[in-house]
């Protein structure tokens, strides 16, 4: 367009002529435009910069449209396998670049395959564009890394890290109309007062605060009479302030925070009910969480008397955003899971056999007489270890079913020291509350720890009261194993003080129940550590929230790394590696992350954590940590 204007002006003045003289019959020369040669050079440079900027903007817009349109093609038609498409076309008269890209790449095209027959169109401006797209999907099962990176860059910071993996891997988007309806129909008149909201193609966030039902009705009535004017905001704030001050008067900040958390459950239940009534629950799901963009030091509303913690926020996502399902796992992951099962069975049986290795009768039968039949005496202990791990998983499954939480198949982990470290049990759905998550997390290790302690106590008693003939058929372990941890050493010291006084290297016959119980106790204690996706990590997050859980998980991993590097604990070396590789990240979050758990559950978790630490810390005078 700039070139066209220049040509027309040259024609008007009878030709450009030269810089110093006139053209034939015209004013001639750039001087006749009232512009000096130096200024003309500056203008030429400026025009080049503008053209370069326009070209870069065009390329960015073209790339963005190509990316969006090609994503739509691959979701719809491109799931059958690798495809290669070459689209040729000419721009129609008056057609913009965006319309051309949409038409040729399948977004609003005329053809059956998503692309129109634009290649035969006749263009009056002679502009022709050829687009080539290479789809590198792996038979519908692979992941386009470029798409994944683009999605991650476009996700706003208010999507919490716990939801980010599920948001970027779900192809479904949140309808903009649904996001507006949530604000206008679901939240309007509810006890969640929405003060502002934001959205992008995958979700929306609604920031606000909790108000009483009287204040909610007042706000809704004023909005219905003509929008949220200044007078309404003042009245609403005065009523809200009076409610908070009346409920929080004489309360400390922790008490105010506890009141806020207790009230959040009622508010979220009401919002969920209104979502169902609006008919949006079939397409949309809500999460109540602390504002992800809040940082310590941010001011809430100091004049209102609210506690200085993070304000609540609602995040709306597509109904199809969910944790990874078993059918979505690749063949490599399934193969490794099967290999882990076989390795765990082998390691567990080897551990049980090693507990009999110091038994003279067992040793002679294997080494000198080559009698493999004696191995059958180890089968009850082997089955006992597996039964304890089965009880662990049954505890998870029973509570998960009662709480409507879906769990995946457990994957056992082998251990060279105790046979098995337990299992990785993935969560396949979002728990409703932090209480549900804690109940599911503690059911497994809680049941196993109780059974293991009972088996150890019975095993020690059976050993003390056994005859010499019965002792000759029992496993034989070094006395150091009986003082390997503070809890185990204390039990032996109380129930069998003479055994506790033996030298560390002295072989001691012990009942198989003690060996089985010791394995279950140590594996439960390791899984109760507050790290990542371990049972203890899930319970700690439920009890204290997401932010403290991240710091605590890091500190415990650091302590385990120091213990492993110092050589004081062989168990920490292998367990630390497994946890760091597979379990260090946060787990599936509950839908309501604001409402805390009651004091009884916190106390139960504290007691189980104390048992776990006592089972792992060294006994005075013993060989040291496990």
Helices and strands as residue ranges (DSSP letters): H 2-12, G 30-33, H 37-76, E 83-90, H 97-105, G 118-120, E 128-135, H 145-154, H 161-169, H 176-181, I 182-186, E 192-200, E 203-210, H 213-224, H 230-248, H 253-278, E 284-290, G 302-304, E 312-318, G 326-328, H 331-355, H 360-367, G 372-378, H 379-402, E 411-415, E 419-424, H 434-464, H 468-471, E 475-478, G 479-483, H 486-495, H 497-500, E 507-510, H 512-527, H 535-544, H 546-566, H 570-578, I 579-583, H 599-616
